[in-house]
Amino acid sequence: MELVLTERSTIRRIIRRRRRLGLDHKDEVWNRKYIVMPDPDNVHQRLVGFLVTVCQIVIDWTNLGRSFPGSNISDREEKWTHNYRVPDVTVFLNGNPAQDRDTHWFGGPDLAVEIVSDNDKSRKKLNFYAGVGTRELLIVDRDPWQIELFRLQAGELISVGTATAAEDKLLISEVIPLRFRLIAGTPRPQLEVLHSDGIQRWVC
């Protein structure tokens, strides 16, 4: 269900309250339309922390680039707050042309990760992410559990593979040295991340 408000004073009051209470960290603006994203649950936050940690070990600690949780990504050099998205995890490799503007990135990451919550709009962001030059996007679905990898091809993010916990299937990144897989388990499947060196492995 969507709630549409047209009274500007009410909208401004809600936004001010969310900012005052610190509830706006995942909120986005899509071409001047304010989008209130679902609050992340504990599993969501655990997955974000896990993936950021793995990326920092593999990318940051080896000086390949930088990894972030919840970066603001915009396609606008001016008035960036009129249009931006907030992926759960981002990786910017050395040499990425995106500009670090301190408050946000002007341009896309090499890898973005979206962890899907109820009623969120992760897949509706594909065109935006492609437009800012995001090279790969990993979407982690949780109802039912599935991972899907998208890769930038001819200006579009195209799905290059999906995997469920019922399959022994790896999704292999071409931009960072990592591979992703779901492993069956209870009460939920586990996300496995493997280094391309064949030695390092992490599970959450």
C-alpha positions in Angstrom: 0.0 0.0 0.0 1.3 3.5 -0.9 0.4 6.7 0.9 0.4 9.8 -1.3 0.5 13.2 0.4 0.0 16.4 -1.5 0.0 19.0 1.3 3.5 20.5 1.2 3.5 21.6 4.8 2.6 18.1 6.0 5.3 16.6 3.8 7.9 19.0 5.1 6.9 18.3 8.7 7.2 14.5 8.2 10.6 14.9 6.5 11.9 17.2 9.3 10.7 14.7 11.9 12.4 11.8 10.2 15.6 13.7 10.1 15.4 14.8 13.7 14.8 11.2 14.8 17.5 9.8 12.6 15.1 7.8 10.6 16.0 9.1 7.2 19.3 7.3 6.5 17.8 5.1 3.8 15.3 7.6 2.4 15.9 8.6 -1.2 14.8 11.3 -3.6 13.7 10.2 -7.1 13.6 13.2 -9.4 12.3 15.4 -6.5 9.9 12.7 -5.2 10.8 11.8 -1.6 10.8 8.1 -1.1 10.6 6.6 2.5 12.3 3.3 2.4 11.3 0.4 4.7 13.3 0.3 8.0 15.9 -2.5 7.8 15.3 -5.4 10.1 18.1 -7.3 12.0 18.8 -9.7 9.2 19.1 -6.9 6.7 21.5 -5.0 8.9 23.6 -8.2 9.7 23.9 -8.8 5.9 25.0 -5.2 5.3 27.6 -5.4 8.0 28.8 -8.8 6.8 29.2 -7.6 3.1 30.9 -4.4 4.1 33.4 -6.2 6.3 34.2 -8.7 3.5 34.6 -5.9 0.9 36.8 -3.9 3.3 39.1 -6.9 3.8 39.3 -7.7 0.1 39.2 -4.1 -1.3 40.2 -1.6 1.3 42.9 -3.5 3.1 44.7 -4.4 -0.2 44.4 -0.8 -1.5 42.2 -1.7 -4.4 39.6 0.9 -3.5 37.1 1.8 -0.9 33.9 0.2 0.4 30.9 1.9 2.1 27.6 1.1 3.7 24.7 3.3 2.6 26.4 5.8 0.2 24.4 8.6 -1.4 24.7 8.2 -5.2 23.5 11.0 -7.5 23.5 11.7 -11.2 23.5 15.4 -10.7 26.5 17.7 -10.3 24.3 20.5 -8.9 21.4 20.1 -6.5 22.2 16.4 -5.9 19.5 16.1 -3.2 16.9 16.3 -5.9 17.8 12.9 -7.3 19.8 10.2 -5.4 19.7 6.6 -4.3 21.2 4.8 -1.3 22.5 1.3 -2.0 23.1 -0.9 1.1 26.8 -1.5 0.1 29.0 0.2 -2.5 32.5 -0.5 -3.7 34.5 2.2 -5.6 37.7 0.8 -7.1 40.8 3.0 -7.7 40.4 4.8 -11.0 36.6 4.9 -10.8 35.6 8.2 -12.5 32.8 8.9 -9.9 33.6 12.0 -7.8 33.6 11.9 -4.0 31.7 15.0 -3.1 31.9 14.2 0.7 28.1 14.3 1.1 27.5 12.0 -1.9 29.1 10.4 -4.9 28.5 12.0 -8.3 28.6 8.9 -10.4 28.1 5.2 -9.8 30.2 2.5 -8.0 31.9 -0.5 -9.4 29.7 -2.7 -7.3 26.4 -1.9 -5.5 24.4 -4.2 -3.3 20.7 -4.0 -2.6 19.2 -6.2 0.1 15.4 -6.4 -0.5 13.0 -5.6 2.3 9.2 -5.9 2.2 7.7 -3.3 -0.2 11.0 -1.8 -1.2 11.8 -0.7 -4.8 15.3 -2.2 -5.4 14.6 -3.3 -9.0 13.0 0.0 -9.9 16.5 1.5 -9.4 18.1 -0.4 -12.2 17.8 2.3 -14.8 19.2 4.9 -12.4 22.2 2.7 -11.4 22.9 2.0 -15.1 22.7 5.7 -15.9 25.4 6.6 -13.3 27.7 3.9 -14.6 27.3 1.2 -11.9 29.3 -1.7 -13.3 27.6 -4.5 -11.3 24.6 -4.7 -9.0 24.0 -7.6 -6.6 20.4 -8.0 -5.4 19.7 -10.2 -2.3 16.0 -11.2 -2.2 14.7 -12.7 1.0 11.1 -13.7 0.2 11.9 -16.2 -1.3 15.7 -16.2 -0.8 17.6 -15.6 -4.0 20.6 -13.7 -5.2 20.8 -12.0 -8.6 23.8 -10.4 -10.3 23.4 -7.6 -12.9 26.2 -6.3 -15.1 26.4 -3.1 -17.2 26.2 -3.9 -20.8 25.6 -1.4 -23.6 24.3 1.1 -21.0 21.9 -1.3 -19.3 22.2 -3.4 -16.2 21.5 -6.9 -17.5 20.9 -10.0 -15.3 23.8 -12.4 -15.7 22.7 -15.0 -13.2 20.5 -16.0 -10.3 21.0 -18.5 -7.6 18.9 -20.0 -4.8 19.8 -22.1 -1.8 18.5 -25.2 -3.6 21.3 -24.8 -6.2 25.1 -25.1 -5.9 25.6 -22.1 -8.1 28.2 -19.3 -7.8 27.6 -15.8 -9.1 31.0 -14.5 -10.1 31.8 -10.8 -10.1 33.9 -9.5 -13.0 34.8 -6.2 -11.2 36.0 -7.4 -7.7 37.6 -10.7 -6.8 34.6 -12.3 -5.1 32.0 -15.0 -5.8 28.6 -15.3 -4.1 26.4 -18.3 -3.3 23.4 -19.2 -1.1 23.7 -22.2 1.2 20.6 -24.0 2.6 20.1 -23.6 6.3 17.7 -22.8 9.1 16.0 -20.5 10.0 17.3 -19.0 6.8 19.8 -19.7 4.0 23.3 -18.4 4.5 25.1 -16.1 2.2 28.6 -17.4 1.3 31.3 -15.2 -0.2 34.4 -16.7 -1.7 37.6 -15.0 -2.7 38.8 -15.8 -6.2 42.1 -16.9 -4.6 40.3 -20.1 -3.7 41.4 -19.8 -0.1 39.4 -17.1 1.7 35.7 -17.8 2.5 33.1 -16.0 4.6 29.6 -17.1 5.6 26.7 -15.1 7.1 
